[in-house]
């Protein structure tokens, strides 16, 4: 069994991710009794702050949350904190962390920093002797920009840490509904016999965001929607939908099955670029009743970067042959939504007469990740009342809403990072991404980007507040389907 971490070293502790997600997650873990006795919280960034000043900033940030602060929990949590102002990209900076970690044998290093700093920080930690055989490191995406750079980053990390010590985060895997997808598939007998190309017509995965790129454009302009969202979040969701049943929930059992899916993805060609994909870039429009600038206005000059992608992916194996997977993601969409739709095939023959034909609709399983966490299955039901000329039918949903099911005093929606941090502390890598997963995902995404380049496929404009370019609707309609909006 992996050693339980005895400290977390959070790099980038004054940044946005730490303030919004990581600090609250650690506090709630402490509140629920999940942080081990004596567990240390070592926060570090380049800002020169005293521990007292950082503790006060943390208290203010946590007090502003709707859950508020529990005095007893806060006293215990604050007592764990040490802040170290240092440039961790240098050996000297890394060495300043050693006093705060004196006696720690299994520190968990979380790099909430720009990916460009990963290599330097890892090298500095090794040179300063901060790493130990039981140390672990947690990395935020992206791991590289393409297969070649990803391979380089992974190889450099591998010089300092063994693969079992590296925890690559995709925070979508920490969401309750994503984990519930695994339970839904493999803890219920009636789904698995239907989970194949005999009964499923197609699958849709949508990740829509209302906000634009804003001040993130220097990063985003280099990556675009394909590399920023589809390569990680969306392909991870696709893998969980499509993977074969693992032998157990051991980390490598689950991740082996996900890698098989990625290796089965049909490679994109130049012809596929035009027929099976759409690139888009938002222009000025209206989102949530407010005027929104176009991407090029935010950036300050013209750009060929896509802020929207829609494409058809095919998985060439026995289970999914012939079942299209439609993936769609974009900025400045009408609403913030992450949804997986499993569209089943229609019944082969209706026995209910002509009057009911317009009422019939195929069953649909909808997994909502945000803004609501819900799983609903639409079933056909007899419409109440008396009719002539045949039975009238209607479609009704069966819902597994987490908020409604578990509402009550003290109930709250957990931050995805709580699950992931807890697992990393205990060395459970099931919900983290293995090196070969990352590289297989990049291999497929590089093929899409290369196909776009060969075909000369440029982003098409779409108004902010819309569901993307018109070509996105033509894409799915070309195959006789429609987006589930």
N, C-alpha and C positions, 0 to 999 in steps of 0.2 A: 504494500500500500504506500502511495506517496506520502511524504511527511506533510503535516498540516503547517501552513505558513505561520510564522510567529510575528510578522510585521508586513506592512505594505509600504512601499516607497512610491509615492505618486509624483511623477515628473509632470511639469506643466500644471502645478496645483493652483495657480492663480488664473488659469484660462477658463474659457466658456464651458467646455465639457465638464471640467472638474466642478465648477460652481453649480451648474444646472443638474448634473446627473450623478457624478461620482461621490461628492461630499454627502448629498442627501441619501444616496444608496448605502454608504457606510454607516451613517447615523441610524437609518432604519434597521440595518442588520444588527447594530448594537442594541437598539430598542427591543428587538425580538429575541435577544440573547444568542445571536449566531456568531458574534466575534469571540474567539477563544480568550480565556483568562490571560491577562498580561499581553495581549496583542497590541502592537505599537502602530501608530499612524504617523509616518514620517512624510511630510509634504515638502516638496522642493520646487523652486522656480528661480528665475534670474532676479526677480524683484527682491530688493533688500528690505526684509521685514523681520521684526522680532516674532517669536512664537506667540507672545501675548497679542500683538496686533493681528496676526493671522487668525488666532482663535476668535477674536472679536469680529473680524470680517465674516468668519464662518457662522458665528452665532447670528449675526444680522441676516445673512442669506437664508439660513434655515428657519429663522423666525418669520420670514416673509412668506413662507410656504403655507398653504391652507391647513396643513396638519398641525402647525405650531410646534412648540418645543415642550418636552416633558423635563422638568427641572432635574429630576434624579438621573434620567438618561443622559441629559446634556452634561451634567457634572462628571459622569463616568466617561463619556465620549471625549470631552475637552481634556480630561486628564491623560488621555492616550496620546495627544497630539504633540509633535515636535515639528517646527518649521525650520528649514535650512535654506537660506538664500545662496544659490551657487549656479555656476555655469557647468552643467553636468556633461557637456560635450568635451571637457578637458579632464585630464587625469587629476589635476589639482582640485577642480570643482567636485569630482566624484569622491575624492578622499575626505572632503569636509562632511560627507554623509556618515562616515564610519563611526564617529562617537555616538550618533543617534541609534546606530544599529549594534552597539557593543553587546555581545552575548547572543545575538540573533543568528540562528543556524539555517533558517529557511525563509529569507526575505522574498516577498512578492513585488517585483518591480513593474509598475504600470506606466507605460509611456503614452501619456495624453498630450503628445506633442506632434509637430509636423513630421510626416514620414521621412522627410529629408534628414532628420536628426537621429533616426534609429541607429544607423551604423556607428556614428560618432559616440553616442551615449553608451552603446554596448561595449565598444572598444575601451572607453574610459572606465567603465565599471570593472572590466576585466583587469585593466592595467592597475587600478587602484586596489584590487583585491576585495571588492565588495561582493562579488558573486561567490557562491558556495555550491557544492554538489547538489544541495537540496533547494537552491534558489530557483525561482520561476520568473518569467518575463511575459507581460501581457502587452499585445500590440494592437493598436487601432488600424483599420483599413485607411488607405489602400496599401497593400504590400506590392510596391512597384507600380509602373504605369502600363506595362505590357509583360509578355512572358520573359523576355530577356532581362529586364530590370527586376522583375519579381525573383527570377532565379538568382540574380546577383545579391539582392537583399537577403534572401533566405540562406544563401551560401555564407554570407558574411555573419549573419546571426548564428549559423551553425558552427562557426569557429569558436564562439563563446559559450553557447548553450546547446545541449542535446535537444533533439526534436521533442522529446517528452517534457522538456522544460519550457517550451515555447507555446504560448496560448494566444492564438490569433482571434480577435473578437469580431464577430458580426452581431451587433446588438439586437438585430431582429430575432436571432435564435434564443434570446432571453425573454421574449414576450410570451405571456401565458398562452395565448391562442396558438402560437406557433408550436409550442410544446404539446398543446392539446390536440394538434393535428396528428402527432405521433400516437397519442392515446386513442384518438378517434379511429385511426386506421387499424391499429394492432391490438386494441383491447375490446373490440366489438366484432363478433363473428360475421355479422351480416354485410359488412362493408367489403371485406377482402375478396369474396367471390365476385363482386361487382366492379372491382377496382382494376379495369382492364379495357382493352379496345373492343370487347364484345358489347359492353353496355355504356361506356363513356364516349360521348360525341366529340367533345373538345374541352380544353382547360384554358381559363383566362387568369392572368396575374396582372393586377394593376397597382402601381405605386404612384399616387398623384399628390403633388405638393402645391399649396396655394402661394407660398412665398417665392420670390425670385432669387437670383444669385446674390445681388447686392454687393457687399464688400468682399465676398468670397471669390470674386471673379478671377483674381490672379491664379488661384488653384483650379477653379472650375474651368477656366478657359483652356487649360492644359489637358483636362480629363474629359469633360463633357458628360452627358447623361449615360452614354454607353459604359464608360469606365467607372463613373462615380456611383451608379445605382445598379445597373443591370449585371455587371460582372460579379458583384458580391450578393447584395440583398436578394435580388430577384432570382438569381441562379440557385441560391440556397433554398428559397421557397420551392422552386421547381424540383430540386432534389428531394425534399421532404415529401412532396406529392407523389413523385414518380419512383422512389427507391423501392427495392424489394424488401421484404421483412427481414430485419437483422436477426441473428441467432439469439442475441440478448441485447441489453442496453449498455454493454461495455463500450468505451469510447471508440476503439478501433472497429468493433462490429458495426456500429452505426456509420462511421465515416467511410468504411470500405464500400458500403452500399451506395453512399452518395457519390463516391468517385466513379463507380460503375455507370451511374447515370450520366455524369459529365463526359465520360469516354464514349458514351453511346449517342451523344448529341451529333446530329448530322452537320458536317462542316458546310459553311456558307460558300457559295460560288458567286462569280460576277453576275450571273443571271438571277440568282436569289436576291441580290441587293435591290434590284428594281421591283421584283415580283413579291418578295416576302418581307420587305422592311421599309420603314419611313423614318426620315430624320426631320426634325423641326426646330425652330428657334422662335421664341416669343417676341412679339412686337407690342407696342402700346395697346392697352385695353383697360378693362374694368374687372377687378377681382374683389368679391365681397362688398360691392358697392363703392369701392375706392379706385381712383385712377391709378394705373400701374404703368411704369416705364417699360420700354422694350429692353432686351438684353444688350443690344449695341449701345444704347444710351447709358446704361449702367457701366458698361465697360469703357465707354469713351471713344470707341472707334469700331469699324467693321470687324466681324469675326465669322469664321466658318465653323464655330463650335455648336454642336446640337444641344438643346435644352429639353428635347423630347425625342423619344425613340419608341416605335412600335414595330414588332416583328413577329414572324411565325417561326417557332422552333420545332424540330421533329426529333423524336428519340427512336433510334433504330434498334429496337429489341422486340422480343415476342410480346411483351405485355402492352407496349404502347405503339406498335407499328400502325400507322394510319391515323393516329390521334394527334391533331395539331395543338400545340401549346402557343397561345397568343400572349405576348408580353408587351406591356405598355407602361411607360414612366415619363413624367414630365414636370417641369416647373411652371408656375403660374396657371395651374388648373383651376376649375371652378370650385373645387372642394378638396380638402385634405382627406385622402382615403388610401388605405392599403387593403386589397381584397383578393382572395383566391376564389374563383368560381369553377366548380366541377359541373359541367353540363352533361347530363345523361341523355341517351338517345330516346326518341319518342317510342311509345308502344307500337309494336308492328302492325296492329290492327285495332280499330275502335269498334266495340260492340254496342255503343250507346246511341247510334243513329245520327242522322244528318244534323239535327239541332245542336248536338253536343260538340261537333267538330271544331267550331270556333272557340269553344271553352277549353279544349284540350291543350295542355302545354307539358313539355317534358319535365321530369324531376330535375331539380337543381340544388346542389349543395354549395352554400356561400359561406366562406370563412372570412370574417371581417377582423382585421388586426387593429385598425385605427380608422376613425376616432373612437369607435366602440369596439369592444372585444366580444364577438358574438359568432356563433356557428348556427346556421339555420338550414333546414332541409324543406324544400317545397314539395308538397304532396297533393295529388288530386283528391277532391272530396265532393260528395254530392251537395249541391247548393240547397239550402233549406227551402221548403215551400212546395206547392203543387204546381205541376206543369203538364202541358199536353204535348204530345209529339216526341217523347223521349226524355230521359233523365238529363237534367242540367248539372253541369259540373263547375267547380271552382278550385283555384289553386290556393292552398293555405300553407303557411310556414310553421314548422316546429323549431323552436328557438332554444339554444343553450347559451343565453346571455350570461356572461360571468358576473356582470354588475348586478343584474336582477337576481341571479341565483344566490349570490353571496353577499347581497346588500344587508346592512344592519349596522348597529353601533360598532365603531372602530374599523369598519370595512373601508378599504382604500384600494386604489389601483396601484399595483406595485410598479416600480421602475424596472425596466428590463435588466439594467445593470446589477440590480440586487442579486438576481439568480446567478449571473455570470461571475460576479465577484465572489459569491459564496462558493461556487464550484471551483474557481481558481485557487481560493484559499485552501481548499481540501484536495486540490490536485486532480479534480474530475474534468477531463477534457472533452466529454461527450458533445457539449454544445459549442465547442471551439473548432476552428477550421485547420485541418492538417495541411502540411506543405503541398502534398500532391493534389489536394483539392484546389488550393489557390492556383497552382500552375496549370491544372487541367481547365479551370475556368478561364484563365488568361489565354490559353491556347485557342479556345473556341471564340472568345471575344476578339482576339487578334484576327481571326479569320473573317469575322464580320467587318471589322475596320478595314482589312485589306480588300474585301469585296466592294465596300463603299468606294475606296480609292480607285480601284480598277474600273468601276462603273461610272466614276465621276458623279457620285450621288451627293448633292449638297443639301443642307437644311432648308426646308420649306417654311415660310412664315406662317405663324398662327397668332391670333389675337390673344393677349393675356386674358384669362377668364374663360377661355374656350377649352374644348377637349382635344386640342391639337390640330394639325393640318387636316384638310379634307381627305388627303391620301390615307390617313389612319383608318377612316371609315371604309374607304374603298378597299383597303388591304384585307380586312376581315370579311367584307361582303363578297370579295372575289372568291372566297371559299364557302360561300353560302351561310355565313354566321353573322352575328351582330354583337357589339360590345354590350356588356351588362351595365348600363348606366341607370 
